[in-house]
Amino acid sequence: MDRSKVVAYLTGAIALILGIGYLILVQFLDMRGEMIPAPIIELTPIVDRVFEGFHLQGFWSLH
């Protein structure tokens, strides 16, 4: 068997393994139940605390 046929069979086998693995993963994730969105929280106090003392005017000025 030439080398090109071996490479073709090998890449085909890898593609089949990846495809079947992907289908199994999707089925597993789908079995977990209904997707519930994350809770919505107010981020303003957190953002204010992170950027406390950081002045955008001084950051953007070029002089």
N, C-alpha and C positions, 0 to 999 in steps of 0.2 A: 504494500500500500504506500502511495507517495505521501510525502509530508503534508501537502496541501489538504488531502483527504482527512488525515489525522487531525489537523488543526480545525477543519470544518466540523468533524464529529465532536471534538472537544468543546468548541464554542457553542455548538448546538446543545450539548448536554448541560453546559453551564447555564445557558439561557433557559432551558426547561426547568432546571433546579431553582433558579431565581424566580421564575414565573410561578411555579407551584408554591414556593416559600412565601411569595407575596400574597397569593390567594389564601393560604392558611393564616397568615398574619391578619389579613382583612377580615376573615371570618371570625377569628378570635376577638378582634377589637369590636366587631359588630355584636357579638354575643354579650358584651358587658352591660348592655341595657341602654336606656334612653340617655342622650347627652343633655346634661343640665348646664346652662351657662354659668359662668363664674359670677359671684355676687358683685354688684356695682357699689363701689365705695367712693366717698368724696376724697379726691386726691389733692385738693388745694392746700390743706395744712401740711401734707407731706412734702409737696413741691416747694412751698414757702420755706420749710425748714432746711431742705437740701440746698437751696440757692440763697440762703440768708447771708447777707454781706456781699453778694455778688451783684455788681452794678452793671447792667447791660450798656448804659450810656458810656461808661468808661471803657468797656470792653470793645465796643464798636468804633470808638473815635480813633482817628489816625494821627492826631497831633500830640 
